[in-house]
Amino acid sequence: MTDARLVDVSLRDGNQSLWGAVGVTTRTVERVAPILDRVGYHAIELLSSTQLAVAVRFHREDPWQRIRAASAAMPRTTLGFLTTGKRFITFYRTSTTLFQLAFRLLRKHGVTRMWVIDPMHDMEGTRQTAQMAKHAGFEEVVGGICYTTSPVHTDQYYADSVAELDDCDAIDAVYLKDPAGLLTPERLRTLLPRLQQRLSHKRIDEIHSHCNTGMAPLTLLTAADMGVRTLHCALPPLANGSSHTSAPRLVANLRTRGHKVEVDLEAMAEASRVLQRAAAIRRLPTGVPAEYDEDYYRHTIPGGVISTLRRQLGEIGKVDLLPAVMEEAVRVRQDLGWPIVMTPFAQYIVTQATLNVMAGERYRQVIDEVIDLLLGDFGAPPGPVDPDLLDRAHSSQRARNRAAASEPPTLDQLRKRFDPGISDEDLLLRAVMPAEQVDAMVAERDKGRDGGLRALLRALEDSRTTSSVSVTQGGATISITRTPTRPEGAR
């Protein structure tokens, strides 16, 4: 029997998998966080750099305020951040200086747990990122092994990779991350013992698996049977589909198998209702169990990437090209040395495959991001790269420009570029995001979150006793009065 511990991923990975990362707003967090704090989660995966970017780009919200709100509302729950250690917000390589600043700010605002993965299994890079996180004050750093299927991703490959984490003092634990939901119970039974044999000082005690193939609920139960205590899950409506196992169902299944898990199911249900309401109001999709798809094990493209591709092809009247693009994506992945098909590599592969199909010629145009990958920005690919494609990358204008590029700017240089008095929080955002997006966020923030109609609606919504509200801003006054509801049967 295992004493299971749950990690909730609704606000980060559930949102990213089912709502395109844009469904959760700061207000959503403010509503649901106090309820999540009552559940008894081991930790909550609050965000990755994508959520910081989306808050600014799509909602004009200050992402640091979102983190502060979550931290204030969940004082009993550990909040976590996911990083690859190679890129922060951007799709290109981020400098160490900016990573150090990001980690300090995350810790400052209340994030205390960090998951570190490297899709290329650059384990030395993972160790360095873990050390940065510890230096920034993170209390728990979990190093990850990222699972996929390919001719080069063998048991020996994974065992050699995980062994490099064993003697890293900055890594507190190791977890198995299955971003595409490719693990099966049978595969886990053979892989996990092989990995654990290579660890003398640490153990794999955590698992993260998506539901793309419908296998994750069974895989998590098998993990618990094998003594893995920490299981990632999500709340409806942000569970299932391309997201994670439904937490209430997982709890029921764990208990049926004789495992112990101490959580507040009523709080789970209440939090789910809040998220369901947000989905209904904003017409966001609800996750449903996925049917098993054998072909998924061949292309391994995440469901969210496929849906985005289908939408984009439809916008240009080319949705009929989807099967050909999917087929070409398999070939592109092989040409690139079998990288794991997850962000950002999934986007690189699909974009390049689309260009190849639409041009009617393979690699007539090679995107900059693929050139960066081939030039080693994300570490060495796990398998052999197509030599002709590699030669093209090294002889490209992109490669020549990179060779002539100067060193990344220091923080002092960035301050001089933007504003000597700029806050660290705004400095980081301006260093990695388009100026117009940050400008729009700052302008919205400067209006004051509690001004005007928003404050009126919030006051009436959040208080059961308030009957009228009046707000004055500038030369205008707005008042709203709530009409008491008549008891049933009253005249």
Steps between C-alpha positions, in 0.01 A plus 500: 500500500632846403432825682431697184553875469336706228639787295231711334586626149167660409619860495814429297500184293126448494452858384778462246379165369128573466462879502800596290663649813267802475198379699629570851509864603612665821137521602462125446797444729359735763170312496627145510823526698346524850301185426802314360684585820247291694541187286827383652713480187867419535565784256333702225666548163414867469682609187780484250637798312217452248244610758701813573502587130132421448396720792671795332427422134136392515362642825715810559547377855806534719616137541685581822172614651352164404779318684462724805124440501549123483761505776281710728196281441684167545722542808486127582579372151835482320500685169717375215653617173605288200808591300724346238787727593561582135222744414289747694185630322682520166537210256873561479783448748485732804809634672611377840478857632128518424438154644666602825282809517186298422574247771562771759170666414302178507637419842442856620132479413434167668593210270705245695509184286656457157485220245799498267492300178705501183330348193841425343611342828789740537546384858792733568270784403234361734751493784603859434138617494434317826797673658370839385162420654655401833713815497184704446345341811271232362428254779442196279645430156381195308705384201314327220545222249284571195342194336434444133518220244752484216772265376758682715302542824584162649512380859877541491465860378262588784706315761817681399316832513347453844831386645643846436255650751584267786790692654364853444448659842271765352246237391278373780306239303452358152178470303388332182329739261287359219385812310332310218329229705696220336569295811300185556480291817704228332772743390517657844552161663814443292636856486463616860707222662773551238518870582491447873792257479719788382411719798685449826415823682163594354184326388237561238203586714287712269328453164340737251303346212247644256180331386554531122480124448259438786761294686606750771238404764617137488867600486465712812334216687781268395752759622330502840506119504877525446542739793507834317334741740460831313247501215407790273132557426248770410150605591207491260445676264880519455556125520500227234537563128857614441526599866539280809312239698189627679590550865167387654500182294867438577429526873212253472710255299799526733282427801335209322845347446578541867723803480467790740450859391400778739316776315178697543267379224239766581759771443594330172138506391462865598815598309376306199174695508693827487698379199186363333335839540800673344485257208128558447524879517794519261391208279814302571517127420450233760740208507355159420669158504699434183450194284806283449689590181778262394636749245579740780797283594642561153469879469490589875376853426314645800127546458517873564754543221281299261191710578698821451637371170151405382371847587788677327466291184127569502563875519687485168262252340748211510356271767507215247882503534483384862563126432797579276647739757465239773678244283775746413544588869611143566772535236609841626540366850724223371705747294556712812636210705180386675441789745215454746182644351419755769522879528688655326610210279143398415436846356830493308424160347141580401589840354783356292281212386229745392747703296635185336154384397374838380817567301492159337869472575664388821701770677475760224478734798643400838357698791739683731395294801591175327838647409553598865413147606741349247774738616470365853306767686310231689778247530594205283208313338459146634539343156684558171402813305454504122848609380374710206262690728777553754730639228227739390458623855872568544523684169185709552481876546353427841818319602717786370294755691531296816878481465516880479258560787622670816473364851155524667450832679551525875220611730661843533508534123135398479408759763671771299313384190157509661500724808752525787212498748316202354397223739666161467162351413437734208864478393475125453179527299640772274816299440310203355169639366395749231493856634143568386367203699672607820392862440137390477532299821660790686232741378227265621676452832538874549126551465461323830348157535228619730369790295173548319251237401730207585500601866122534503445155356757345728351659810149383421617156394724431798274625777172340598411794724576798275182656361649804325839620383617839378839573349639840400791524264612827347185702447268204458297306756344161433249341736332161499229383737409136548129428519424251779374165378143431608445178694333229298125546515516863611285760322 
